[in-house]
Amino acid sequence: MNALKTAWRQLPFFVWLIALWMLLWGQFTVLSALTGLVIALFVTRVFRLPPVELSGRVNLWWGLVYIVTFLGNVVWGSLLVAWQTVDWRRQPETAIIAVPLRTDDDLIMTHVGVTASLIPGSLVVHTDRDRRIIYLHFIGVHSLADVEKQRRGVQRWEARIVRAVGSRAQVEALKSPAPEWPAAARGSDGAAGRASGGDDR
């Protein structure tokens, strides 16, 4: 009975692995779903890692908000990166930006990192689990205002994910102000890359 209960609680995570596989390949077909199923079975059965503790809470409304917003950002990010590629007036600048999170949860941090990486123009390059910080490489960052905009954008993804699948305690944690990156680490205008832990050119 306990084994059945554990398997049932892990079902959403299993489904997420299949969905993640399809997102990574950018194919929503029967074949990609079947290969995702095989990969999910392989990962969960061969690599005997400790079971992931899910919150047991799913908010369908916020789940829909997350999906619609994510798809919209993928389209917008694709158009933006394409425009930056052909815009001859200036070369797109880049930065590695540190994003502190509010929730202390491996699964939430993973979801945030995967979401940000799947949106064109951003990519996770490092995570600091102890300090709950994700470092992402962004394209099209020209000022400290852009740095803050990108940082807040990732923190909003964290909020959407927590409201969709996080625990009640994690939802309560969202009521606290979003973490600020220390002002002393930002540097001065024109040093957005170094200020964020980014391009040191």
C-alpha positions in Angstrom: 0.0 0.0 0.0 2.8 2.4 0.9 4.5 1.6 -2.4 1.3 2.4 -4.3 0.9 5.7 -2.4 4.5 6.7 -3.2 4.1 5.9 -6.8 0.9 7.9 -7.0 2.6 10.9 -5.4 5.5 10.7 -7.8 3.1 10.5 -10.9 3.2 14.3 -11.5 7.0 14.3 -11.4 7.0 11.4 -13.9 4.6 13.3 -16.2 6.8 16.4 -15.9 9.9 14.4 -17.0 8.0 13.4 -20.2 6.8 17.0 -20.8 10.4 18.3 -20.2 11.8 15.9 -22.7 9.2 17.1 -25.3 10.0 20.7 -24.5 13.8 20.2 -24.8 13.3 18.6 -28.3 10.6 21.1 -29.3 8.4 18.4 -30.5 4.9 17.6 -29.2 4.3 14.3 -31.1 3.3 10.8 -30.2 6.9 9.7 -30.9 8.5 12.3 -28.7 6.0 11.4 -25.9 6.9 7.7 -26.2 10.6 8.4 -26.2 10.1 10.7 -23.2 8.2 7.8 -21.5 11.2 5.5 -22.1 13.7 8.1 -20.8 11.6 8.8 -17.7 11.4 5.1 -16.9 15.1 4.7 -17.4 15.9 7.7 -15.2 13.6 6.7 -12.4 14.4 3.0 -12.4 18.1 2.8 -13.3 19.3 5.8 -11.3 18.0 5.0 -7.9 18.0 8.5 -6.4 16.0 9.5 -3.3 12.4 10.2 -4.2 11.4 13.8 -4.9 9.0 15.1 -2.3 6.3 17.0 -4.1 4.1 19.5 -2.3 0.9 17.6 -3.1 -0.7 20.8 -4.2 -1.6 21.9 -7.7 -3.4 25.1 -8.7 -4.9 24.7 -12.1 -5.4 28.4 -12.7 -1.8 29.3 -12.0 -0.7 26.3 -14.0 -2.6 27.7 -17.0 -1.1 31.2 -16.3 2.3 29.6 -16.3 1.8 27.7 -19.6 0.3 30.7 -21.5 2.9 33.1 -20.2 5.7 30.7 -21.0 4.5 30.1 -24.5 4.2 33.8 -25.1 7.7 34.5 -23.8 9.1 31.8 -26.0 7.6 33.4 -29.1 8.6 36.9 -28.0 12.1 35.8 -27.0 12.6 34.2 -30.4 11.5 37.4 -32.2 13.7 39.5 -30.0 16.8 37.4 -30.5 16.2 37.3 -34.2 15.9 41.1 -34.3 19.1 41.5 -32.3 20.9 39.3 -34.8 19.9 41.4 -37.8 20.0 44.8 -36.2 23.1 46.3 -37.7 23.0 49.5 -35.6 24.6 47.9 -32.5 26.0 44.6 -31.4 23.9 42.9 -28.7 25.6 43.0 -25.3 25.5 40.2 -22.8 25.8 39.7 -19.1 25.7 36.9 -16.5 23.1 37.9 -13.9 22.8 36.5 -10.4 19.1 35.9 -9.4 18.4 35.2 -5.7 15.3 33.1 -5.1 12.8 33.3 -2.2 12.0 29.5 -1.9 14.4 26.9 -0.5 13.4 23.9 -2.7 15.5 22.0 -5.2 12.5 21.2 -7.4 11.3 24.8 -7.6 14.9 26.0 -8.3 15.1 23.4 -11.1 11.8 24.4 -12.6 12.9 28.1 -12.6 16.2 27.3 -14.2 14.7 25.1 -16.9 12.0 27.7 -17.7 14.5 30.5 -18.0 16.8 28.3 -20.2 14.0 27.4 -22.6 13.2 31.0 -23.3 15.5 32.2 -26.1 18.0 34.8 -24.9 18.8 33.3 -21.5 20.7 30.3 -20.3 21.5 28.9 -16.8 25.3 28.8 -16.3 25.6 28.0 -12.6 23.5 27.5 -9.5 24.4 28.2 -5.9 22.2 25.8 -3.9 23.3 27.0 -0.4 22.6 30.7 -1.1 19.6 30.0 -3.4 21.1 31.9 -6.3 20.8 31.1 -10.0 23.3 32.6 -12.5 22.0 33.1 -16.0 23.6 34.4 -19.2 21.4 37.0 -21.0 21.7 38.5 -24.4 20.6 42.1 -25.1 21.6 43.6 -21.7 22.8 47.2 -22.2 22.4 48.8 -18.7 21.9 48.2 -15.1 18.2 48.8 -15.6 18.2 45.9 -18.1 20.0 43.8 -15.5 17.3 44.5 -12.9 14.6 43.9 -15.4 15.9 40.4 -16.3 16.5 39.6 -12.6 12.9 40.5 -11.7 11.6 38.6 -14.7 13.2 35.3 -13.4 11.9 36.0 -9.9 8.4 36.4 -11.4 8.8 32.9 -13.0 9.6 31.6 -9.5 6.4 33.2 -8.2 4.3 31.6 -11.0 5.8 28.2 -10.5 5.3 28.3 -6.7 1.7 29.4 -7.0 1.1 26.6 -9.5 2.8 23.6 -7.7 4.4 24.9 -4.6 3.4 24.2 -1.0 1.3 26.5 1.1 4.4 27.5 3.1 6.2 28.4 -0.2 3.2 30.5 -1.3 3.3 32.3 2.0 7.0 33.0 1.4 6.1 34.9 -1.8 4.5 37.6 0.4 8.0 38.7 1.5 9.8 41.2 -0.8 11.8 39.7 -3.7 15.5 39.4 -2.7 17.7 42.3 -3.7 21.2 41.9 -5.1 23.6 43.8 -2.9 24.0 47.4 -4.2 27.7 47.3 -3.5 28.1 44.4 -6.0 26.5 46.3 -8.8 29.3 48.7 -9.6 28.7 51.8 -11.7 27.0 52.6 -15.0 28.6 50.8 -17.9 29.7 47.9 -15.7 26.6 45.8 -15.9 28.4 42.6 -16.8 30.9 42.7 -13.9 28.2 44.1 -11.5 26.0 41.0 -12.0 28.8 38.5 -12.0 28.8 38.6 -15.8 30.8 39.5 -18.8 34.2 40.7 -17.6 35.4 42.1 -20.9 
